[in-house]
Amino acid sequence: MKLRGTLGGLNLLIEPGDTGPSVLEGLSARTDLLSSNVTVELQGDADPEAIEVALTAIRAAGGTPGRVRAPRVSVPTPPPAPEPPTPAPARTEIVPHTLRAGFRGEFPGSVIVLGDVNPGAELLAGGDVIVVGALRGLAHAGLGGRADAIVWARPIASTQIRIGDAVARAPEGSSLSNMRHRDDQPVPEIARLQDGVIHIDVQK
């Protein structure tokens, strides 16, 4: 794990050898540095537990995961049907491709999609929903009432997203994006729950 300051905030590199406990130990003494925009960069086959620990530490310090950079990795595609809950701690799942219409996935922890989420696809996560591409399908973060979960995408172009027990719907015929986006210059956006209302902000 490496921390590096940038003009836009902080860069956190999670390496293949990092684990949840080692990331927690490394960040516990640097919480003051996490209270800003933090770019999370994954190197190789990063441990999903290490990713989840890093995202939790950033939120706990009052920071924002402004961007997630992940390599193309070969991991099994999660099954479309939800699996029975287990007592084991929820881990972050990585989906290495675009999700097309008809896909429905439920994840006990956070989920990172290395592609787009097309209209007609559904993502339900107990933790955060992070989409490296455009989010045009339905996303539900914080499934089960977790209010501190986030939705992050480039951009959030859905007609509906949910965080915890709150719902944000776009007017008929439009999307939730705050601004128009050119296809060749996607703008990252983050959705958070504040006072029971979902707010979507453009990341700079």
C-alpha positions as CSV (number, residue, x, y, z in Angstrom):
1,M,0.0,0.0,0.0
2,K,1.3,3.4,-0.9
3,L,0.0,6.9,-0.2
4,R,0.9,9.8,-2.5
5,G,-0.3,13.4,-2.5
6,T,-1.5,14.9,-5.8
7,L,-2.8,18.2,-7.0
8,G,-6.4,16.9,-6.7
9,G,-6.0,15.3,-3.3
10,L,-4.5,11.9,-2.4
11,N,-3.7,8.8,-4.3
12,L,-4.0,5.4,-2.5
13,L,-2.4,2.5,-4.2
14,I,-3.5,-1.0,-3.1
15,E,-1.0,-3.7,-4.2
16,P,-1.6,-7.5,-4.6
17,G,0.2,-8.3,-1.3
18,D,-2.0,-5.9,0.7
19,T,-4.5,-7.4,3.1
20,G,-7.4,-6.0,5.1
21,P,-5.4,-5.9,8.4
22,S,-2.3,-4.4,6.7
23,V,-4.3,-1.6,5.0
24,L,-6.1,-0.9,8.2
25,E,-2.8,-0.6,10.2
26,G,-1.3,1.5,7.5
27,L,-4.2,4.0,7.3
28,S,-5.0,4.2,11.1
29,A,-2.0,6.5,11.6
30,R,-2.8,8.7,8.6
31,T,-6.5,9.4,9.0
32,D,-5.8,13.2,8.8
33,L,-4.7,12.7,5.2
34,L,-7.9,10.9,4.1
35,S,-10.3,13.8,4.7
36,S,-10.2,14.9,1.1
37,N,-10.7,13.4,-2.4
38,V,-8.9,10.1,-2.5
39,T,-8.1,8.3,-5.7
40,V,-8.1,4.5,-5.0
41,E,-5.8,2.7,-7.5
42,L,-5.8,-1.1,-7.7
43,Q,-2.6,-2.9,-8.8
44,G,-2.9,-6.5,-10.1
45,D,-5.2,-8.9,-8.3
46,A,-5.9,-6.6,-5.3
47,D,-7.5,-8.3,-2.3
48,P,-11.2,-7.3,-2.2
49,E,-11.0,-7.1,1.6
50,A,-8.2,-4.6,1.4
51,I,-10.4,-2.5,-1.0
52,E,-13.3,-2.5,1.4
53,V,-11.2,-1.6,4.4
54,A,-9.7,1.3,2.4
55,L,-13.2,2.6,1.3
56,T,-14.4,2.3,4.9
57,A,-11.4,4.2,6.3
58,I,-11.8,7.0,3.8
59,R,-15.5,7.5,4.7
60,A,-14.7,7.3,8.4
61,A,-12.2,10.1,8.1
62,G,-14.7,12.3,6.2
63,G,-13.1,11.9,2.8
64,T,-14.5,10.9,-0.5
65,P,-13.4,8.1,-2.9
66,G,-13.2,10.5,-5.8
67,R,-12.1,8.0,-8.4
68,V,-11.3,4.3,-8.6
69,R,-8.7,3.0,-11.1
70,A,-8.8,-0.7,-11.6
71,P,-7.0,-3.0,-14.0
72,R,-8.7,-5.6,-16.1
73,V,-8.6,-8.7,-14.0
74,S,-9.8,-12.3,-14.5
75,V,-12.3,-13.2,-11.8
76,P,-15.4,-15.3,-12.0
77,T,-18.6,-13.4,-12.9
78,P,-20.9,-13.3,-9.8
79,P,-24.0,-15.4,-10.2
80,P,-27.2,-13.5,-11.3
81,A,-29.2,-14.9,-8.4
82,P,-28.6,-13.8,-4.8
83,E,-26.8,-16.3,-2.7
84,P,-28.0,-17.3,0.8
85,P,-26.5,-15.0,3.5
86,T,-23.5,-16.3,5.5
87,P,-22.1,-15.2,8.8
88,A,-18.7,-14.4,7.2
89,P,-17.9,-10.7,6.7
90,A,-19.1,-9.3,3.3
91,R,-16.3,-8.8,0.8
92,T,-16.0,-6.4,-2.1
93,E,-16.7,-8.1,-5.4
94,I,-15.1,-7.1,-8.7
95,V,-17.1,-7.5,-12.0
96,P,-14.5,-7.3,-14.9
97,H,-16.9,-6.4,-17.7
98,T,-19.9,-4.4,-18.8
99,L,-23.3,-5.5,-17.5
100,R,-26.0,-5.8,-20.1
101,A,-29.8,-5.6,-20.0
102,G,-31.3,-8.5,-18.1
103,F,-28.4,-8.9,-15.6
104,R,-29.4,-8.8,-11.9
105,G,-26.8,-9.2,-9.3
106,E,-27.1,-8.9,-5.5
107,F,-23.9,-8.6,-3.5
108,P,-23.6,-8.7,0.3
109,G,-20.7,-6.2,0.4
110,S,-19.6,-3.5,-2.1
111,V,-19.3,-4.1,-5.8
112,I,-16.9,-2.6,-8.4
113,V,-17.8,-2.9,-12.1
114,L,-15.0,-2.5,-14.6
115,G,-17.2,-1.3,-17.4
116,D,-20.7,0.2,-18.0
117,V,-24.0,-0.8,-16.4
118,N,-26.5,-0.7,-19.3
119,P,-30.2,0.1,-19.1
120,G,-32.1,-2.9,-17.9
121,A,-29.3,-4.2,-15.7
122,E,-29.7,-4.1,-11.9
123,L,-27.1,-4.0,-9.1
124,L,-28.0,-4.4,-5.5
125,A,-25.2,-4.2,-2.9
126,G,-25.0,-4.2,0.9
127,G,-22.2,-1.6,0.6
128,D,-21.0,0.8,-2.1
129,V,-21.7,0.6,-5.9
130,I,-18.8,1.8,-7.9
131,V,-18.9,1.8,-11.7
132,V,-15.8,2.7,-13.6
133,G,-17.9,3.4,-16.7
134,A,-21.4,4.8,-17.1
135,L,-24.3,3.8,-14.8
136,R,-27.5,3.6,-16.9
137,G,-29.2,0.7,-15.1
138,L,-30.7,0.5,-11.7
139,A,-28.4,0.6,-8.7
140,H,-29.2,0.1,-5.0
141,A,-26.4,0.7,-2.5
142,G,-26.7,0.2,1.2
143,L,-29.2,-2.6,0.8
144,G,-30.8,-3.3,4.1
145,G,-30.7,0.3,5.3
146,R,-27.0,1.2,5.3
147,A,-27.2,5.0,5.0
148,D,-23.4,5.7,4.6
149,A,-23.1,3.8,1.3
150,I,-22.3,5.6,-1.9
151,V,-22.9,5.2,-5.7
152,W,-20.1,6.4,-7.9
153,A,-20.0,6.3,-11.7
154,R,-18.8,8.1,-14.9
155,P,-21.6,9.4,-15.0
156,I,-24.7,8.4,-13.0
157,A,-27.1,8.4,-15.9
158,S,-29.8,6.1,-14.4
159,T,-33.5,6.8,-14.2
160,Q,-33.5,5.6,-10.6
161,I,-31.0,4.8,-7.9
162,R,-31.4,3.8,-4.2
163,I,-29.2,4.3,-1.2
164,G,-30.4,2.7,2.1
165,D,-34.1,3.2,2.2
166,A,-34.1,6.4,0.0
167,V,-35.0,6.5,-3.7
168,A,-34.0,9.1,-6.3
169,R,-36.0,9.1,-9.5
170,A,-35.5,11.2,-12.6
171,P,-38.4,12.9,-14.5
172,E,-39.9,10.8,-17.2
173,G,-37.7,10.7,-20.3
174,S,-34.5,12.0,-18.5
175,S,-31.8,10.7,-16.3
176,L,-30.3,11.6,-12.9
177,S,-27.2,13.2,-14.4
178,N,-26.6,16.7,-13.2
179,M,-25.3,17.9,-16.6
180,R,-24.9,16.9,-20.2
181,H,-22.0,14.6,-20.9
182,R,-20.1,14.0,-24.1
183,D,-19.5,10.4,-24.8
184,D,-15.7,11.0,-25.2
185,Q,-15.5,13.0,-21.9
186,P,-17.5,11.2,-19.2
187,V,-17.7,13.1,-15.9
188,P,-17.5,11.2,-12.6
189,E,-20.4,11.7,-10.2
190,I,-21.0,10.5,-6.7
191,A,-24.4,10.0,-4.9
192,R,-24.7,10.2,-1.1
193,L,-27.5,10.2,1.4
194,Q,-27.8,13.4,3.3
195,D,-30.7,14.0,5.8
196,G,-32.7,11.3,4.1
197,V,-32.3,12.7,0.6
198,I,-30.0,11.4,-2.1
199,H,-27.7,14.1,-3.5
200,I,-25.6,13.6,-6.7
201,D,-22.5,15.8,-7.1
202,V,-20.1,16.1,-10.0
203,Q,-16.5,15.1,-9.1
204,K,-13.8,17.5,-10.2
